[in-house]
Amino acid sequence: MSHETYTFGQYTGLVQDDYNKQMKFDFGEKRLIKETVIKHYEETDSEGKRRIHKETTEKKWFSEGSGSRHNPAISHHSEYL
């Protein structure tokens, strides 16, 4: 990101101010809790019409002390648009 300060109209100084106000994240302590993958496929049905097939796979991770037997829990969804 640029550290310049622009001087056109109402935006004067905003870039530098926004940069200084950004939150600082500690990426060393992140834990993945949910992942969603959505895939879209183009298909043709028995009548020759174009259909979109949407497949969604969702994984959810639970904390170690939650007592969950399935970690991650995985769900699959399929729909035609």
GUPA-402028 format. One record per residue (C-alpha): residue in one letter; x, y negated, z negated. Coordinates in steps of 0.25 Angstrom, whole numbers, plus 5000, padded with zeros to 4 digits. Layout:
BEGIN
{'a'; {X; Y; Z}};
...
END
This chain:
BEGIN
{'m'; {5000; 5000; 5000}};
{'s'; {5005; 4986; 5003}};
{'h'; {5009; 4977; 4992}};
{'e'; {5006; 4965; 5000}};
{'t'; {4996; 4954; 4997}};
{'y'; {4988; 4949; 5008}};
{'t'; {4983; 4935; 5009}};
{'f'; {4971; 4935; 5018}};
{'g'; {4958; 4930; 5012}};
{'q'; {4951; 4937; 5000}};
{'y'; {4962; 4949; 5000}};
{'t'; {4973; 4940; 4995}};
{'g'; {4981; 4948; 4985}};
{'l'; {4972; 4960; 4985}};
{'v'; {4982; 4971; 4990}};
{'q'; {4992; 4968; 4979}};
{'d'; {4981; 4967; 4968}};
{'d'; {4975; 4980; 4972}};
{'y'; {4988; 4987; 4973}};
{'n'; {4991; 4983; 4958}};
{'k'; {4978; 4987; 4953}};
{'q'; {4979; 5002; 4959}};
{'m'; {4977; 5013; 4949}};
{'k'; {4989; 5021; 4946}};
{'f'; {4987; 5036; 4947}};
{'d'; {4995; 5047; 4940}};
{'f'; {4994; 5058; 4951}};
{'g'; {5002; 5068; 4942}};
{'e'; {4990; 5072; 4934}};
{'k'; {4979; 5073; 4944}};
{'r'; {4970; 5086; 4944}};
{'l'; {4962; 5091; 4956}};
{'i'; {4948; 5093; 4952}};
{'k'; {4940; 5094; 4965}};
{'e'; {4943; 5096; 4980}};
{'t'; {4933; 5095; 4991}};
{'v'; {4936; 5100; 5005}};
{'i'; {4926; 5097; 5016}};
{'k'; {4927; 5102; 5030}};
{'h'; {4918; 5099; 5042}};
{'y'; {4917; 5109; 5054}};
{'e'; {4909; 5106; 5067}};
{'e'; {4901; 5118; 5071}};
{'t'; {4890; 5122; 5081}};
{'d'; {4878; 5129; 5076}};
{'s'; {4870; 5140; 5084}};
{'e'; {4862; 5129; 5091}};
{'g'; {4874; 5122; 5096}};
{'k'; {4873; 5110; 5087}};
{'r'; {4885; 5104; 5081}};
{'r'; {4886; 5106; 5065}};
{'i'; {4895; 5101; 5055}};
{'h'; {4899; 5111; 5045}};
{'k'; {4904; 5105; 5032}};
{'e'; {4912; 5114; 5022}};
{'t'; {4916; 5109; 5008}};
{'t'; {4925; 5116; 4998}};
{'e'; {4926; 5110; 4984}};
{'k'; {4936; 5114; 4973}};
{'k'; {4934; 5109; 4959}};
{'w'; {4945; 5111; 4949}};
{'f'; {4942; 5112; 4934}};
{'s'; {4951; 5108; 4922}};
{'e'; {4959; 5120; 4915}};
{'g'; {4950; 5120; 4903}};
{'s'; {4936; 5120; 4910}};
{'g'; {4935; 5135; 4910}};
{'s'; {4932; 5136; 4924}};
{'r'; {4935; 5149; 4930}};
{'h'; {4936; 5144; 4945}};
{'n'; {4946; 5133; 4946}};
{'p'; {4944; 5128; 4956}};
{'a'; {4930; 5130; 4959}};
{'i'; {4927; 5130; 4974}};
{'s'; {4914; 5127; 4981}};
{'h'; {4911; 5128; 4996}};
{'h'; {4900; 5121; 5003}};
{'s'; {4896; 5122; 5018}};
{'e'; {4886; 5113; 5025}};
{'y'; {4882; 5109; 5039}};
{'l'; {4880; 5095; 5043}};
END
